[in-house]
């Protein structure tokens, strides 16, 4: 009986500690909804909020389009979420994550088809930068990425291009 009470006490204390560490569970739930498994450490936004912030902050935007039922999307999630390189690079982007019915319907968001997952890069004005795609991937599905290293390679190219434009603009 004493052993049982000790076990219950330990479980109760452990549960309280976890609740206190995690803070408000509603905030945690909202954060999980926005990340959708792609990593809470990223500053994910909706497309409409992301477009506004990209413009006001003059930053490029990375748009991740995926579906909740997609096997390739599910396989990418833990890789993306655990990538320190993507986390570091994301600080220079406005990060947008859309799923299922949130996928924008305009054709500009499907430059070579509506497959998923798709990752598009956009300038601060909201124009899709179609020259940045997965160069190591299938040419029929240029915006399909299956691993963090290919995403990081494209992110670096966008940043390099963007910094050249900023330097030119500063010089003028």
BELVENJO-V171111 format. One record per residue. N is the residue number from 1. RES is the residue in one small letter. PSI is psi in radians with two decimals (999 if undefined). Layout:
BEGIN
n->N res->RES psi->PSI
n->N res->RES psi->PSI
END
This chain:
BEGIN
n->1 res->x psi->-0.76
n->2 res->x psi->-0.70
n->3 res->x psi->-0.73
n->4 res->x psi->-0.76
n->5 res->x psi->-0.70
n->6 res->x psi->-0.75
n->7 res->x psi->-0.76
n->8 res->x psi->-0.74
n->9 res->x psi->-0.80
n->10 res->x psi->-0.79
n->11 res->x psi->-0.74
n->12 res->x psi->-0.81
n->13 res->x psi->-0.79
n->14 res->x psi->-0.76
n->15 res->x psi->-0.72
n->16 res->x psi->-0.76
n->17 res->x psi->-0.79
n->18 res->x psi->-0.76
n->19 res->x psi->-0.78
n->20 res->x psi->-0.71
n->21 res->x psi->-0.72
n->22 res->x psi->-0.30
n->23 res->x psi->-2.57
n->24 res->x psi->2.10
n->25 res->x psi->-0.44
n->26 res->x psi->-0.75
n->27 res->x psi->-0.73
n->28 res->x psi->-0.73
n->29 res->x psi->-0.76
n->30 res->x psi->-0.75
n->31 res->x psi->-0.74
n->32 res->x psi->-0.63
n->33 res->x psi->-0.72
n->34 res->x psi->-0.72
n->35 res->x psi->-0.55
n->36 res->x psi->0.60
n->37 res->x psi->-0.06
n->38 res->x psi->0.14
n->39 res->x psi->2.04
n->40 res->x psi->-0.29
n->41 res->x psi->-0.17
n->42 res->x psi->2.56
n->43 res->x psi->1.30
n->44 res->x psi->2.50
n->45 res->x psi->2.89
n->46 res->x psi->2.89
n->47 res->x psi->-0.78
n->48 res->x psi->-0.77
n->49 res->x psi->-0.71
n->50 res->x psi->-0.75
n->51 res->x psi->-0.71
n->52 res->x psi->-0.79
n->53 res->x psi->-0.68
n->54 res->x psi->-0.75
n->55 res->x psi->-0.85
n->56 res->x psi->-0.59
n->57 res->x psi->-0.06
n->58 res->x psi->0.89
n->59 res->x psi->2.61
n->60 res->x psi->2.75
n->61 res->x psi->2.40
n->62 res->x psi->2.13
n->63 res->x psi->2.06
n->64 res->x psi->2.06
n->65 res->x psi->2.16
n->66 res->x psi->3.02
n->67 res->x psi->2.57
n->68 res->x psi->-0.46
n->69 res->x psi->-0.08
n->70 res->x psi->2.17
n->71 res->x psi->-0.75
n->72 res->x psi->-0.64
n->73 res->x psi->-0.77
n->74 res->x psi->-0.63
n->75 res->x psi->-0.57
n->76 res->x psi->-0.55
n->77 res->x psi->-1.02
n->78 res->x psi->-0.55
n->79 res->x psi->-0.80
n->80 res->x psi->-0.88
n->81 res->x psi->-0.55
n->82 res->x psi->0.02
n->83 res->x psi->1.95
n->84 res->x psi->-0.58
n->85 res->x psi->-0.78
n->86 res->x psi->-0.67
n->87 res->x psi->-0.79
n->88 res->x psi->-0.82
n->89 res->x psi->-0.57
n->90 res->x psi->-0.40
n->91 res->x psi->-0.33
n->92 res->x psi->0.07
n->93 res->x psi->2.77
n->94 res->x psi->2.13
n->95 res->x psi->2.11
n->96 res->x psi->2.37
n->97 res->x psi->1.94
n->98 res->x psi->2.50
n->99 res->x psi->2.59
n->100 res->x psi->-2.10
n->101 res->x psi->-0.17
n->102 res->x psi->-0.22
n->103 res->x psi->2.21
n->104 res->x psi->2.46
n->105 res->x psi->-0.35
n->106 res->x psi->2.44
n->107 res->x psi->-0.39
n->108 res->x psi->-0.37
n->109 res->x psi->0.05
n->110 res->x psi->1.07
n->111 res->x psi->-0.51
n->112 res->x psi->0.48
n->113 res->x psi->2.94
n->114 res->x psi->0.42
n->115 res->x psi->2.91
n->116 res->x psi->2.71
n->117 res->x psi->2.68
n->118 res->x psi->2.42
n->119 res->x psi->2.12
n->120 res->x psi->2.61
n->121 res->x psi->2.47
n->122 res->x psi->2.63
n->123 res->x psi->3.01
n->124 res->x psi->-0.38
n->125 res->x psi->-0.10
n->126 res->x psi->0.17
n->127 res->x psi->2.28
n->128 res->x psi->2.26
n->129 res->x psi->1.48
n->130 res->x psi->-0.14
n->131 res->x psi->-0.11
n->132 res->x psi->1.96
n->133 res->x psi->3.10
n->134 res->x psi->1.66
n->135 res->x psi->-0.39
n->136 res->x psi->-0.01
n->137 res->x psi->-2.94
n->138 res->x psi->2.17
n->139 res->x psi->-0.32
n->140 res->x psi->-0.30
n->141 res->x psi->1.18
n->142 res->x psi->-0.44
n->143 res->x psi->0.24
n->144 res->x psi->2.23
n->145 res->x psi->2.39
n->146 res->x psi->0.00
n->147 res->x psi->2.67
n->148 res->x psi->-0.57
n->149 res->x psi->-0.65
n->150 res->x psi->-0.59
n->151 res->x psi->-0.81
n->152 res->x psi->-0.69
n->153 res->x psi->-0.76
n->154 res->x psi->-0.70
n->155 res->x psi->-0.73
n->156 res->x psi->-0.70
n->157 res->x psi->-0.70
n->158 res->x psi->-0.82
n->159 res->x psi->-0.70
n->160 res->x psi->-0.81
n->161 res->x psi->-0.75
n->162 res->x psi->-0.71
n->163 res->x psi->-0.57
n->164 res->x psi->-0.71
n->165 res->x psi->-0.71
n->166 res->x psi->-0.74
n->167 res->x psi->-0.77
n->168 res->x psi->-0.77
n->169 res->x psi->-0.69
n->170 res->x psi->-0.61
n->171 res->x psi->-0.52
n->172 res->x psi->999
END
